[in-house]
């Protein structure tokens, strides 16, 4: 077994513990910069400065000659000190004042960088003229230092002003005479305080009960944590607008009680005190009764109450210490990666740094590179050193690359998608990104890498080296799987998104397929950046002054701070644009965009004849003609587009499907009063399948917030699945009038912890939200990926007339597709007399499946060892059980149906803990202290309404639910449901296992039901909302479980010798002795078998539906892979038996790890088989919605008893059930998934019958005509 390399590196993190020496200084506070003065007065404040800084790009930093300022008006310092020629041959050795500029050789060819060997006299003059830091070791030269964080707030405000007059702590003094209102707005903006991110993180992970954030980052002039208020009492209108009355600093993580219900956070600790003692040292406890029990160590994280010891909220620790999307504008950028160079405060945006060489992203600044180097006229600023602005000037010509420094991460709007990129998954073009020989970094390298880049995978990859990282995009001509961006915020890599069909074929601009081996494929393929980017637009071309600075109010979420909307510039079907802002943050009358002037004095927007022109705010001379919706929808206009008109002006008549501009607004299906424009115009949405944050106790790192300082514990940040093929719809919050909007998966966490003794005390556990919903979060989202051709089409949201989009609609409606399920570190196997956990992935990041394509490249040595071992998996743990025909892991509990032994819930919290001799237990005490067993005659299956941890009890506070604008959780999420061949259906309340209180861990029957013997012989169960499908010997019984304790029969479908069932949207797939049967369950009460859909198989047992394929465990023939793209016409795609090695298949589950798809098969007498279904090598189309599987056996493990069943993975794309009941938390106030009635409107007509659409406009389409519009508003 390979020990976790992170554990080996942890002592190195104490390197950060050496505090620098503080130099006590007396500061002279410079007067505030004046609004008016003469040039004579201003020059007097620059006279000494320019004796050394002999040239400047902008004398005053401002382009306007009307601005009259001297150097010390902005920076402070002493302008009466004059320098001399710093280049003296006899100067002393470099570094005499800790100035590392001395180590940079002078070079005329490098652009005139000044010599760095200063004379003693020059240094003395410089020290006297400059404002010096109290911690000079942290500020060794004039460049922005890497990762300064709280080092800035620990310095005097006078020093902050000297290095950056735009810093928010000091900007009122240096900039306030002219710009005070903007400064006040910027101080309260989300860019400064991150109130939405902190509030969502606290609420989504159950830490605080407030969906309206009460947290945000701010500082006083002296660098102390600050609370910020609006200064006025909130009224109802302000509440509705998402305005927060006040934000408070994030509490210290050491004192915040845990919200997680992991077993280690329960009460009853003995050995861990209220601080952080050594663990496992007898002298620390001083009492024999507090010694650790061999093989059963005390895991409870404190011997006192919540918020003491290690019994704290780990996500809060992550915000304080792990680099997520910080630093915010109170701090300098980290200035350590290409894409991370910026200043703080006003200068964070208005002073441009070189971050990206792509002209589409950086416009006129692209030529300056991506390493934050200077092109200044000032001879004292070195040209070959990172951390300097391009020019000494403020500008409104701000490129997108400056915005991307912050907005490249999920909690920070993820604007990568606008540029056509998403996070890299470690697999595409792996041979170029991982070293040929497995890299074993030493402690120092690990520490340095993780300080710069929080993803643990970087410590092994080539991109740990900044010299490699900065030129990753230069690899693009050689790459076959993707193309990389030239920016690397956080040290990450971002892969390009290209147009593909649902099978994953690359498409060109004409929507024709491109051969995977075409050497010109990247030139032909359509890069899925926003159409706005394609015409040359930068962020500031849509987001004007108020969007950037805020409007002076504290905002709860980003959308509430945006004043622009699509129709402000493009108009509607019925009206030309008014050029008045109308978004949530717009003033009542809107801001008049026609009044905006660009830096060159030209109008930003102007009507020229019949055309509306917009001119670039960044690139001089660039302009474009606006696309106007009214023209596009008018057949008399030369710009008429029938496809677009069909989308904009479709009637609600599902029979005629007529469309046209004369369809009244209230009769339109997609009116702008009902849905947001980008619901259709979105080409793709980023799809985050979760992040793993493993906490390490043996680490000392600095806090990134507030007082800073070094404390124990550190977590890396590890994206798990980042795809571009998922599209969801839901309902936006009140900020956007509850309109239909795209939804994205949103930074769902799973948490692990390794204690001081290197014991993994919990692994891969999802938190639960404050509302009781799963923390596998979703949120309405503006993807910034508008396009004209590659948009969403009719069949992305409505039934296809070809009936080939059942899986697509399951995804769109957020019902889930079972494709991106998270199986995790272990695969859980139920056997005929035992249960077990078999380790199937690495523990180190990336957590590659053992034997997989990713393991081959990330861990070549360990992959080779696996092959030498004959692909046998090396680690497994078992426990005796009954006949485990059905098992399900949720949280730290394993639910097992054990035949005549009934149903039992096992405690598996310590499955990865080396300190435990028995890792799977029935209970940590006798049955008097915990009893999670339900006795029954013959328990055949146990199912939970979701595999995501939820808490029904948390959802029962009506006042809290109303205040947070949440929905009530359905009662089915309170229970586990057990089928018993003799007793029928048994219901037991399992919410007691989700309350963090172990003293009530007792399960009893809440109901037993088998009315009229209808469920006699029950053997399997599928839950689809409040409709349950129970398999009996004679068929499938559909039950109405709206009242979980009073089942009601809806329908019975006879199928002889039925065995198992799963549901995907409108269809249930049933295995029986003779083959695969398909039921139409569009209306569960009318469930019927589709006779023509029967597919004969020899011995089908259990099955797993993953998008357009059904994976059927088919006994001796192995794994039957069935194409169910058209559910009523299933086709056998492949019968896979791994060359005869897979010959007793009983069950199968499917899940995604990184970019690849895997199947796990319970192969009866042979144990477990692991099959890689897709990889970049076997299936170049692996980025498709449902690429054809190319199965390869990659690992196996025998089991002592025949393997009968497997636990399904954690659902990652399911936010609502088939009855419209919400499962997962939605991260915007008032937002939610569709309810059942809203879902049904997309596919059922007024009579309740399915209706269909086609993507091409039908030749006989009813198109209504309208007259030529009057030009100009």
NORRAFEN-V264218 format. One record per residue. N is the residue number from 1. RES is the residue in one small letter. PSI is psi in whole degrees, 0 to 359 (999 if undefined). D_CENTER is the distance of its C-alpha to the mean C-alpha in whole Angstrom. Layout:
n: [N:N]
res: [RES:RES]
psi: [PSI:PSI]
d_center: [D_CENTER:D_CENTER]
This chain:
n: [1:2:3:4:5:6:7:8:9:10:11:12:13:14:15:16:17:18:19:20:21:22:23:24:25:26:27:28:29:30:31:32:33:34:35:36:37:38:39:40:41:42:43:44:45:46:47:48:49:50:51:52:53:54:55:56:57:58:59:60:61:62:63:64:65:66:67:68:69:70:71:72:73:74:75:76:77:78:79:80:81:82:83:84:85:86:87:88:89:90:91:92:93:94:95:96:97:98:99:100:101:102:103:104:105:106:107:108:109:110:111:112:113:114:115:116:117:118:119:120:121:122:123:124:125:126:127:128:129:130:131:132:133:134:135:136:137:138:139:140:141:142:143:144:145:146:147:148:149:150:151:152:153:154:155:156:157:158:159:160:161:162:163:164:165:166:167:168:169:170:171:172:173:174:175:176:177:178:179:180:181:182:183:184:185:186:187:188:189:190:191:192:193:194:195:196:197:198:199:200:201:202:203:204:205:206:207:208:209:210:211:212:213:214:215:216:217:218:219:220:221:222:223:224:225:226:227:228:229:230:231:232:233:234:235:236:237:238:239:240:241:242:243:244:245:246:247:248:249:250:251:252:253:254:255:256:257:258:259:260:261:262:263:264:265:266:267:268:269:270:271:272:273:274:275:276:277:278:279:280:281:282:283:284:285:286:287:288:289:290:291:292:293:294:295:296:297:298:299:300:301:302:303:304:305:306:307:308:309:310:311:312:313:314:315:316:317:318:319:320:321:322:323:324:325:326:327:328:329:330:331:332:333:334:335:336:337:338:339:340:341:342:343:344:345:346:347:348:349:350:351:352:353:354:355:356:357:358:359:360:361:362:363:364:365:366:367:368:369:370:371:372:373:374:375:376:377:378:379:380:381:382:383:384:385:386:387:388:389:390:391:392:393:394:395:396:397:398:399:400:401:402:403:404:405:406:407:408:409:410:411:412:413:414:415:416:417:418:419:420:421:422:423:424:425:426:427:428:429:430:431:432:433:434:435:436:437:438:439:440:441:442:443:444:445:446:447:448:449:450:451:452:453:454:455:456:457:458:459:460:461:462:463:464:465:466:467:468:469:470:471:472:473:474:475:476:477:478:479:480:481:482:483:484:485:486:487:488:489:490:491:492:493:494:495:496:497:498:499:500:501:502:503:504:505:506:507:508:509:510:511:512:513:514:515:516:517:518:519:520:521:522:523:524:525:526:527:528:529:530:531:532:533:534:535:536:537:538:539:540:541:542:543:544:545:546:547:548:549:550:551:552:553:554:555:556:557:558:559:560:561:562:563:564:565:566:567:568:569:570:571:572:573:574:575:576:577:578:579:580:581:582:583:584:585:586:587:588:589:590:591:592:593:594:595:596:597:598:599:600:601:602:603:604:605:606:607:608:609:610:611:612:613:614:615:616:617:618:619:620:621:622:623:624:625:626:627:628:629:630:631:632:633:634:635:636:637:638:639:640:641:642:643:644:645:646:647:648:649:650:651:652:653:654:655:656:657:658:659:660:661:662:663:664:665:666:667:668:669:670:671:672:673:674:675:676:677:678:679:680:681:682:683:684:685:686:687:688:689:690:691:692:693:694:695:696:697:698:699:700:701:702:703:704:705:706:707:708:709:710:711:712:713:714:715:716:717:718:719:720:721:722:723:724:725:726:727:728:729:730:731:732:733:734:735:736:737:738:739:740:741:742:743:744:745:746:747:748:749:750:751:752:753:754:755:756:757:758:759:760:761:762:763:764:765:766:767:768:769:770:771:772:773:774:775:776:777:778:779:780:781:782:783:784:785:786:787:788:789:790:791:792:793:794:795:796:797:798:799:800:801:802:803:804:805:806:807:808:809:810:811:812:813:814:815:816:817:818:819:820:821:822:823:824:825:826:827:828:829:830:831:832:833:834:835:836:837:838:839:840:841:842:843:844:845:846:847:848:849:850:851:852:853:854:855:856:857:858:859:860:861:862:863:864:865:866:867:868:869:870:871:872:873:874:875:876:877:878:879:880:881:882:883:884:885:886:887:888:889:890:891:892:893:894:895:896:897:898:899:900:901:902:903:904:905:906:907:908:909:910:911:912:913:914:915:916:917:918:919:920:921:922:923:924:925:926:927:928:929:930:931:932:933:934:935:936:937:938:939:940:941:942:943:944:945:946:947:948:949:950:951:952:953:954:955:956:957:958:959:960:961:962:963:964:965:966:967:968:969:970:971:972:973:974:975:976:977:978:979:980:981:982:983:984:985:986:987:988:989:990:991:992:993:994:995:996:997:998:999:1000:1001:1002:1003:1004:1005:1006:1007:1008:1009:1010:1011:1012:1013:1014:1015:1016:1017:1018:1019:1020:1021:1022:1023:1024:1025:1026:1027:1028:1029:1030:1031:1032:1033:1034:1035:1036:1037:1038:1039:1040:1041:1042:1043:1044:1045:1046:1047:1048:1049:1050:1051:1052:1053:1054:1055:1056:1057:1058:1059:1060:1061:1062:1063:1064:1065:1066:1067:1068:1069:1070:1071:1072:1073:1074:1075:1076:1077:1078:1079:1080:1081:1082:1083:1084:1085:1086:1087:1088:1089:1090:1091:1092:1093:1094:1095:1096:1097:1098:1099:1100:1101:1102:1103:1104:1105:1106:1107:1108:1109:1110:1111:1112:1113:1114:1115:1116:1117:1118:1119:1120:1121:1122:1123:1124:1125:1126:1127:1128:1129:1130:1131:1132:1133:1134:1135:1136:1137:1138:1139:1140:1141:1142:1143:1144:1145:1146:1147:1148:1149:1150:1151:1152:1153:1154:1155:1156:1157:1158:1159:1160:1161:1162:1163:1164:1165:1166:1167:1168:1169:1170:1171:1172:1173:1174:1175:1176:1177:1178:1179:1180:1181:1182:1183:1184:1185:1186:1187:1188:1189:1190:1191:1192:1193:1194:1195:1196:1197:1198:1199:1200:1201:1202:1203:1204:1205:1206:1207:1208:1209:1210:1211:1212:1213:1214:1215:1216:1217:1218:1219:1220:1221:1222:1223:1224:1225:1226:1227:1228:1229:1230:1231:1232:1233:1234:1235:1236:1237:1238:1239:1240:1241:1242:1243:1244:1245:1246:1247:1248:1249:1250:1251:1252:1253:1254:1255:1256:1257:1258:1259:1260:1261:1262:1263:1264:1265:1266:1267:1268:1269:1270:1271:1272:1273]
res: [x:x:x:x:x:x:x:x:x:x:x:x:x:x:x:x:x:x:x:x:x:x:x:x:x:x:x:x:x:x:x:x:x:x:x:x:x:x:x:x:x:x:x:x:x:x:x:x:x:x:x:x:x:x:x:x:x:x:x:x:x:x:x:x:x:x:x:x:x:x:x:x:x:x:x:x:x:x:x:x:x:x:x:x:x:x:x:x:x:x:x:x:x:x:x:x:x:x:x:x:x:x:x:x:x:x:x:x:x:x:x:x:x:x:x:x:x:x:x:x:x:x:x:x:x:x:x:x:x:x:x:x:x:x:x:x:x:x:x:x:x:x:x:x:x:x:x:x:x:x:x:x:x:x:x:x:x:x:x:x:x:x:x:x:x:x:x:x:x:x:x:x:x:x:x:x:x:x:x:x:x:x:x:x:x:x:x:x:x:x:x:x:x:x:x:x:x:x:x:x:x:x:x:x:x:x:x:x:x:x:x:x:x:x:x:x:x:x:x:x:x:x:x:x:x:x:x:x:x:x:x:x:x:x:x:x:x:x:x:x:x:x:x:x:x:x:x:x:x:x:x:x:x:x:x:x:x:x:x:x:x:x:x:x:x:x:x:x:x:x:x:x:x:x:x:x:x:x:x:x:x:x:x:x:x:x:x:x:x:x:x:x:x:x:x:x:x:x:x:x:x:x:x:x:x:x:x:x:x:x:x:x:x:x:x:x:x:x:x:x:x:x:x:x:x:x:x:x:x:x:x:x:x:x:x:x:x:x:x:x:x:x:x:x:x:x:x:x:x:x:x:x:x:x:x:x:x:x:x:x:x:x:x:x:x:x:x:x:x:x:x:x:x:x:x:x:x:x:x:x:x:x:x:x:x:x:x:x:x:x:x:x:x:x:x:x:x:x:x:x:x:x:x:x:x:x:x:x:x:x:x:x:x:x:x:x:x:x:x:x:x:x:x:x:x:x:x:x:x:x:x:x:x:x:x:x:x:x:x:x:x:x:x:x:x:x:x:x:x:x:x:x:x:x:x:x:x:x:x:x:x:x:x:x:x:x:x:x:x:x:x:x:x:x:x:x:x:x:x:x:x:x:x:x:x:x:x:x:x:x:x:x:x:x:x:x:x:x:x:x:x:x:x:x:x:x:x:x:x:x:x:x:x:x:x:x:x:x:x:x:x:x:x:x:x:x:x:x:x:x:x:x:x:x:x:x:x:x:x:x:x:x:x:x:x:x:x:x:x:x:x:x:x:x:x:x:x:x:x:x:x:x:x:x:x:x:x:x:x:x:x:x:x:x:x:x:x:x:x:x:x:x:x:x:x:x:x:x:x:x:x:x:x:x:x:x:x:x:x:x:x:x:x:x:x:x:x:x:x:x:x:x:x:x:x:x:x:x:x:x:x:x:x:x:x:x:x:x:x:x:x:x:x:x:x:x:x:x:x:x:x:x:x:x:x:x:x:x:x:x:x:x:x:x:x:x:x:x:x:x:x:x:x:x:x:x:x:x:x:x:x:x:x:x:x:x:x:x:x:x:x:x:x:x:x:x:x:x:x:x:x:x:x:x:x:x:x:x:x:x:x:x:x:x:x:x:x:x:x:x:x:x:x:x:x:x:x:x:x:x:x:x:x:x:x:x:x:x:x:x:x:x:x:x:x:x:x:x:x:x:x:x:x:x:x:x:x:x:x:x:x:x:x:x:x:x:x:x:x:x:x:x:x:x:x:x:x:x:x:x:x:x:x:x:x:x:x:x:x:x:x:x:x:x:x:x:x:x:x:x:x:x:x:x:x:x:x:x:x:x:x:x:x:x:x:x:x:x:x:x:x:x:x:x:x:x:x:x:x:x:x:x:x:x:x:x:x:x:x:x:x:x:x:x:x:x:x:x:x:x:x:x:x:x:x:x:x:x:x:x:x:x:x:x:x:x:x:x:x:x:x:x:x:x:x:x:x:x:x:x:x:x:x:x:x:x:x:x:x:x:x:x:x:x:x:x:x:x:x:x:x:x:x:x:x:x:x:x:x:x:x:x:x:x:x:x:x:x:x:x:x:x:x:x:x:x:x:x:x:x:x:x:x:x:x:x:x:x:x:x:x:x:x:x:x:x:x:x:x:x:x:x:x:x:x:x:x:x:x:x:x:x:x:x:x:x:x:x:x:x:x:x:x:x:x:x:x:x:x:x:x:x:x:x:x:x:x:x:x:x:x:x:x:x:x:x:x:x:x:x:x:x:x:x:x:x:x:x:x:x:x:x:x:x:x:x:x:x:x:x:x:x:x:x:x:x:x:x:x:x:x:x:x:x:x:x:x:x:x:x:x:x:x:x:x:x:x:x:x:x:x:x:x:x:x:x:x:x:x:x:x:x:x:x:x:x:x:x:x:x:x:x:x:x:x:x:x:x:x:x:x:x:x:x:x:x:x:x:x:x:x:x:x:x:x:x:x:x:x:x:x:x:x:x:x:x:x:x:x:x:x:x:x:x:x:x:x:x:x:x:x:x:x:x:x:x:x:x:x:x:x:x:x:x:x:x:x:x:x:x:x:x:x:x:x:x:x:x:x:x:x:x:x:x:x:x:x:x:x:x:x:x:x:x:x:x:x:x:x:x:x:x:x:x:x:x:x:x:x:x:x:x:x:x:x:x:x:x:x:x:x:x:x:x:x:x:x:x:x:x:x:x:x:x:x:x:x:x:x:x:x:x:x:x:x:x:x:x:x:x:x:x:x:x:x:x:x:x:x:x:x:x:x:x:x:x:x:x:x:x:x:x:x:x:x:x:x:x:x:x:x:x:x:x:x:x:x:x:x:x:x:x:x:x:x:x:x:x:x:x:x:x:x:x:x:x:x:x:x:x:x:x:x]
psi: [133:120:148:122:331:321:323:331:346:323:333:337:345:355:334:354:346:105:137:157:135:134:118:129:154:121:145:119:121:147:155:145:136:155:328:140:169:163:330:317:319:317:328:335:4:354:312:325:315:355:336:312:75:347:153:149:316:119:321:6:349:144:331:128:349:344:124:106:150:167:313:348:322:309:341:194:183:106:359:355:128:142:179:178:118:346:101:128:325:18:158:177:157:155:18:341:26:14:106:356:332:340:355:118:145:141:117:324:344:6:18:24:140:151:148:352:102:148:159:322:321:318:319:318:318:317:325:324:325:160:121:151:160:339:76:333:333:345:68:344:188:353:153:124:151:137:53:326:239:354:330:316:344:352:160:149:332:324:319:320:324:315:336:96:344:1:137:336:337:355:332:326:319:333:348:335:329:329:22:315:320:323:316:322:316:326:331:1:159:334:335:319:343:35:322:312:311:319:316:319:319:319:313:332:13:9:319:148:11:117:331:113:142:5:150:155:132:158:153:174:327:6:16:153:140:143:147:134:164:344:354:157:131:136:181:322:321:320:317:332:4:30:128:140:330:149:150:158:151:126:158:135:334:347:1:122:148:142:340:143:29:151:331:342:3:164:167:12:150:319:341:120:195:350:223:77:171:144:140:10:110:321:343:329:322:9:133:328:351:10:153:139:129:128:1:65:156:119:344:138:3:148:9:201:182:144:13:163:226:12:69:170:106:322:330:320:318:319:322:328:332:136:106:261:17:172:156:188:354:340:162:157:171:340:43:349:151:116:359:16:120:171:200:169:222:322:344:328:319:354:118:136:157:112:349:130:3:118:335:335:326:352:234:350:358:327:349:3:194:17:24:39:156:147:32:156:338:118:346:352:117:146:342:25:131:154:11:147:159:314:158:76:147:151:152:357:68:120:160:326:331:325:324:343:321:324:44:17:151:309:356:41:340:66:0:322:327:323:354:32:158:178:141:151:8:355:315:133:40:323:335:342:343:144:149:323:139:132:131:88:147:175:317:318:320:315:313:321:314:336:330:326:116:353:125:332:332:335:342:338:165:331:2:337:119:328:325:315:315:340:20:321:340:348:345:319:338:349:149:338:329:181:138:151:166:358:153:53:139:3:11:165:145:127:149:149:131:150:131:156:182:338:351:5:132:143:146:187:339:7:20:150:147:133:138:334:7:119:344:16:325:335:327:329:154:114:125:52:165:147:334:320:322:328:357:8:148:169:318:353:345:323:108:197:311:320:326:319:341:175:16:353:151:127:144:334:160:314:328:347:7:132:345:145:161:315:344:329:332:348:193:181:328:347:146:160:143:346:31:130:145:11:181:327:4:145:168:316:358:156:138:108:338:346:351:135:141:169:334:4:349:155:138:315:138:135:123:103:235:5:144:121:139:136:142:137:352:312:113:136:350:131:163:159:131:142:124:124:324:321:314:330:8:114:340:353:144:343:10:137:111:319:317:318:321:321:316:324:33:136:167:4:102:343:307:329:41:157:161:161:340:5:120:148:318:354:359:145:327:34:151:349:349:327:156:143:319:1:325:323:352:133:328:163:137:141:97:121:26:164:143:124:94:122:140:122:329:59:139:119:166:147:145:359:157:243:352:215:162:129:168:161:137:144:137:169:118:99:141:307:121:103:176:15:2:132:123:153:151:197:126:170:184:334:324:31:30:39:160:137:157:151:144:154:145:85:49:127:148:143:144:161:133:122:187:327:11:29:130:99:340:150:135:49:127:140:181:139:165:335:359:344:163:149:5:77:154:163:142:144:138:106:344:33:38:138:169:319:311:56:181:145:177:320:1:342:345:160:133:141:337:358:45:21:32:316:324:315:328:322:309:321:0:26:344:154:0:19:321:24:147:109:315:196:321:149:129:126:131:133:179:74:4:164:156:161:126:123:127:357:167:157:321:159:141:145:71:143:133:127:358:171:315:318:324:323:323:327:66:326:315:327:317:320:321:319:321:329:12:24:14:131:140:346:128:153:138:165:139:145:181:206:101:78:344:126:153:123:133:123:231:20:142:119:126:126:118:33:233:348:3:207:135:144:117:146:114:25:331:27:333:13:113:345:348:129:333:111:343:122:155:328:155:1:184:169:343:335:336:130:105:40:134:110:139:171:319:77:119:335:149:134:147:153:340:150:357:132:130:167:107:322:322:338:2:2:98:322:318:319:318:315:325:4:47:170:158:141:141:149:342:339:4:346:161:147:127:128:139:130:337:325:348:240:128:136:133:140:117:8:339:337:1:18:0:6:109:346:352:23:70:130:138:165:129:333:150:129:130:57:124:15:19:337:11:133:9:133:344:161:137:137:123:85:226:6:122:138:112:125:126:180:335:357:207:129:123:125:140:114:30:323:104:342:357:74:153:130:128:316:157:127:114:127:118:137:41:150:313:162:144:154:137:107:256:1:143:136:126:129:142:174:332:350:202:124:151:129:137:114:30:316:105:326:341:26:137:153:137:98:324:349:358:134:118:130:157:320:58:137:253:170:163:126:123:100:244:17:141:125:114:122:113:44:232:338:356:228:117:122:116:128:116:28:314:99:333:1:58:144:136:118:315:145:109:126:13:46:31:354:339:99:18:45:122:324:160:140:154:144:164:136:121:242:0:156:139:147:140:125:127:104:44:238:343:351:222:139:138:127:125:120:325:153:163:334:314:333:93:343:23:344:4:166:317:76:154:130:146:78:139:127:125:344:158:163:130:157:151:327:154:134:122:328:161:153:131:151:177:125:132:355:25:114:349:154:178:348:6:16:127:141:312:154:142:128:17:141:124:357:161:167:171:145:178:318:321:321:313:335:337:345:354:139:187:336:5:17:144:143:153:167:167:153:313:143:123:146:329:25:142:106:121:144:158:162:162:130:151:133:154:135:999]
d_center: [31:29:28:25:25:23:26:29:27:27:30:29:27:30:31:29:32:35:35:36:40:40:42:44:45:46:44:46:44:44:45:43:43:45:45:48:50:53:52:55:53:49:51:52:49:48:51:51:47:48:51:48:45:48:46:42:40:41:43:42:38:38:40:42:45:46:44:46:45:46:43:44:43:40:39:42:44:48:49:53:52:53:52:54:53:51:52:54:55:57:53:52:50:46:44:47:44:41:40:39:40:43:41:40:43:45:45:46:45:41:42:44:42:44:46:44:48:49:52:53:54:51:49:51:51:47:46:49:47:43:42:41:38:39:37:38:36:33:34:36:36:35:32:29:28:25:23:25:23:26:29:29:29:32:34:37:36:38:37:33:36:37:34:32:34:31:30:29:31:34:33:36:38:38:37:37:41:39:36:36:34:31:31:31:28:26:26:25:22:18:18:21:20:16:17:14:12:14:16:12:12:15:16:13:14:18:19:20:22:21:19:20:19:22:20:20:21:25:28:31:34:34:31:31:28:28:28:28:29:30:34:35:35:32:34:32:31:29:27:27:26:23:25:25:28:27:24:25:24:21:24:25:22:26:27:24:25:22:21:20:23:23:26:27:26:29:32:35:34:37:37:34:35:34:33:32:35:35:35:37:40:43:44:41:42:46:47:47:46:42:42:40:41:41:38:37:35:34:31:31:29:32:35:35:32:29:28:30:30:27:26:24:20:18:15:17:18:15:15:18:18:15:14:11:11:15:18:18:21:24:23:24:21:21:23:23:21:21:19:19:23:24:26:25:26:28:28:24:24:28:29:28:27:26:23:23:26:25:27:25:22:25:28:31:29:28:31:31:28:25:26:27:31:33:36:38:41:42:44:42:39:38:37:35:33:29:28:31:30:32:34:36:35:33:32:30:30:26:24:21:20:21:18:16:17:14:12:11:7:4:7:9:10:8:12:12:12:16:17:16:14:10:9:12:13:16:18:19:22:22:26:25:22:24:27:30:31:29:28:29:28:30:29:29:27:24:25:25:22:19:21:20:16:15:14:17:17:18:21:23:22:24:21:22:25:24:27:26:22:24:25:23:23:27:26:25:29:29:26:26:22:20:21:19:19:21:18:17:15:14:16:14:15:14:15:17:17:20:22:22:24:23:24:23:26:25:27:29:29:32:30:32:30:30:32:29:32:33:33:32:29:27:29:30:26:25:22:19:19:20:24:24:23:25:28:27:26:24:21:25:26:24:23:27:28:27:23:23:25:25:28:29:27:24:21:19:16:16:17:20:21:21:25:25:25:25:29:30:30:30:32:33:35:37:37:37:35:36:34:33:30:29:25:25:25:29:32:34:36:33:33:35:34:37:38:35:37:35:36:39:41:40:38:35:36:39:41:43:45:43:40:37:36:33:34:31:31:30:32:36:38:35:35:34:35:33:32:34:33:36:38:35:37:40:42:45:42:42:38:38:36:36:33:31:34:33:30:31:34:34:36:35:38:37:40:41:38:39:38:39:39:42:40:40:36:36:37:34:31:29:30:28:29:27:24:22:23:20:20:22:22:18:19:15:11:8:7:5:7:6:7:11:13:16:19:22:25:27:25:27:24:24:23:21:22:25:28:26:28:28:27:26:23:20:17:15:11:10:8:9:9:8:11:12:15:13:15:15:17:18:19:18:20:23:22:22:25:23:23:21:18:15:12:9:7:4:3:7:9:12:15:18:21:24:27:29:31:28:28:25:25:22:20:16:17:14:15:17:16:19:20:20:18:15:12:10:9:9:10:13:12:14:13:16:17:20:23:26:27:24:23:22:25:27:27:23:24:27:29:31:34:34:32:30:26:26:23:21:22:21:18:18:19:16:19:17:19:19:17:14:16:15:18:18:20:23:25:27:30:33:36:40:41:37:34:32:29:28:26:24:22:22:21:20:17:16:18:19:21:25:27:24:24:21:23:26:25:23:26:29:31:29:29:33:34:32:34:37:37:37:33:34:31:33:31:32:33:35:36:39:39:40:40:36:35:32:29:26:24:22:21:24:26:28:29:32:35:38:41:44:42:40:36:35:32:32:30:28:26:28:27:26:28:31:33:34:37:36:32:32:34:36:35:36:39:42:42:43:40:37:38:35:38:39:42:43:45:43:39:38:34:32:29:26:25:21:20:17:19:20:23:25:27:24:24:28:29:30:30:26:25:27:26:22:23:22:23:26:24:27:29:28:25:28:30:30:32:35:37:41:43:46:44:42:39:38:36:34:32:30:28:30:28:25:27:27:31:32:36:35:34:37:36:39:39:38:40:42:42:44:46:49:48:45:43:45:44:40:38:35:33:30:28:27:26:30:31:32:34:36:38:41:44:45:42:39:39:37:37:36:34:33:35:34:38:40:39:40:41:40:41:42:42:44:43:46:44:41:38:35:32:29:28:26:26:29:31:31:32:35:37:40:43:44:40:37:38:36:36:35:34:33:35:35:39:40:38:40:40:40:43:42:39:40:40:42:41:43:41:38:36:33:30:26:25:22:22:25:27:28:29:32:33:37:39:41:40:37:33:34:31:32:31:30:29:32:32:36:36:35:36:36:34:35:36:35:37:36:40:41:39:37:40:39:36:35:31:28:24:22:18:16:15:14:15:18:20:22:25:26:30:32:35:38:40:38:35:32:31:28:27:25:25:23:22:23:26:27:26:25:23:20:18:20:19:22:23:27:26:28:29:30:31:29:30:32:34:37:37:40:40:39:35:35:32:28:25:22:19:16:15:12:12:15:15:19:22:25:27:24:23:20:18:15:14:13:12:15:18:20:18:18:18:22:25:27:29:27:26:29:30:28:30:33:36:38:40:37:38:35:35:34:33:33:31:34:36:39:42:44:41:43:42:43:45:45:46:46:44:45:44:42:41]
